[in-house]
Amino acid sequence: MSSPFPWLSFAIWIPIVFGTYLLAVGRDRSPDVVRAVALVGSLISALATVPVVLGFDAARGGLQWTEKVLWISTPTAHYYLGVDGISLWFVPLTAFITVIAVLAGWKAIEERLAQYYAAFLILSGLMIGVFCAADGLLFYVFFEGTLIPMYLIIGVWGGPNRVYAAIKFFLYTLLGSLLMLVALVYLYQASGGSFDIATWQRLPLGHTPQVLLFLAFFAAFAVKVPMWPVHTWLPDAHVEAPTAGSVVLAAIMLKLGAYGFVRFSLPIAPDAAHEFAAPVMAISLIAVVYVGFVALVQTDMKKLVAYSSIAHMGFVTLGFFLFSSIGVEGALAQMISHGFISGAMFLCIGVMYDRMHSRNIADYGGVVNTMPRFAAFMMLFAMANCGLPATSGFVGEFLVILGAVQFDFWIGAIAATTMVLGAAYSLWMYKRVIFGDVANPAVAKLQDIDGREFLALGLLAVAVLAMGVYPAPVIDAMHASVTDLLAQVAHSKFLPGSL
């Protein structure tokens, strides 16, 4: 279905235009004007995603709301956008989290405010573009383009070791993506000069090309997720990033890599995907169990939640490589839920850091005595991080565990340990930070959350509870597209004797 109005382009380019405006004239405007412009730009982009969701036909697969115009004549590439059930929910999620990020930096950032908000707005448009791109070259441009604003967000507004963390983030993700570029060039040649992703998914490829393509894509997407053992850049990036940077990084940017698996790796190289399924599942289970134990010993709240994110994203890659409807839909639901929960957890840590300028768990204790409203919100998000029923955290994890048990009981049993470990590190942190007597005089002086912080945390709380209580709209929209994906993955493209 082509779009009567270019809502997807609107959602992509409105924040980029607003961000560019702030870069051009923001330094001459007052801080209040800059904040207002950033908030308006993010809200308009978020509102533009509403017709896309409401007008989406969940009963059929394939791309909807498509826009296609010639972009580059030689080589032939198109500005080709569209969403299906797999990518649909990530568009409003990205726009929604950008609004939260704008609110999160409202008072925390004072230096280079216009450039700060410009980086977030431009990043938002680029990330939405990744989820909407139906042309391989356009996808690569958006995918790589997201590195630049996030690199600046960490490197300019981050903590004491921000330059080290920013360079490590940039190099890890860039080097992985270079192999993806080689794969895209090969697919362009193999398809007779097309960058259309749907055309690539129908190519009859031999065993060797599939294996090489799968490995090239895996290098790019595994680093971005990030999967163990190429995950070491993430804790450093989170610790040094400003609060809003951590929110966007965890809630959206990690999803770009996981999304790449279902858009490229599985449908384009299905035989190789089946061949490498066992090692990928093993790596995913290591992330779930080992990284969960690593999270248990952290003394820095941001590092703890960062390792928690790696463990939860291990669930996502596990679900994809179960090759079942319940597994893939559970993994996608986990991605969306993790966007809400991880963003909320980092926002909670940011609220405390803005007041205490410390992320060490030992510096807190008894916060509930001075910040009761904040403590209630953080309890909800900590419980959701454990996978508590009636929260969004339960939906995806339960479906993936169910799919894993159907695939192999022991894989499901190992995967289920994440709920025990998640409860251990989340509640352990919450107990030491929130409960008990006030031991630090600085905690005794804390002020509870203000209206802006209440609004940001409240919106995330509503999202976590709404998806947890009634996940049907999210899951139902995915079903037709996931069914089509699994049909592609089940169909062998191997040509005997081909190279």
Secondary structure, DSSP 8 states (H G I E B T S, - for coil): -B-SS-HHHHHHHHHHHHHHHHHHHGGGS-HHHHHHHHHHHHHHHHHHHHHHHHT--TTS-S-EEEEEEEEETTTTEEEEEEE-TTTTTHHHHHHHHHHHHHHHTTTT--TTHHHHHHHHHHHHHHHHHHHHB-BHHHHHHHHHHTHHHHHHHHHHHS-TTHHHHHHHHHHHHHHHHHHHHHHHHHHHHHTTS--BHHHHHT----HHHHHHHHHHHHHHHHHHTT-TTS-THHHHHHHHS-HHHHHHIIIIIHHHHHHHIIIIIHHHSHHHHHHTHHHHHHHHHHHHHHHHHHHHT--BHHHHHHHHHHHHHHHHHHHHTT-SHHHHHHHHHHHHHHHHHHHHHHHHHHHHHHHHS--BGGG---GGGT-HHHHHHHHHHHHHHHT-TTSHHHHHHHHHHHHHHHH-HHHHHHHHHHHHHHHHHHHHHHHHHHSS---SHHHHT-----HHHHHHHHHHHHHHHHHHH--HHHHHHHHHHHHHHHHHHHS----TT--
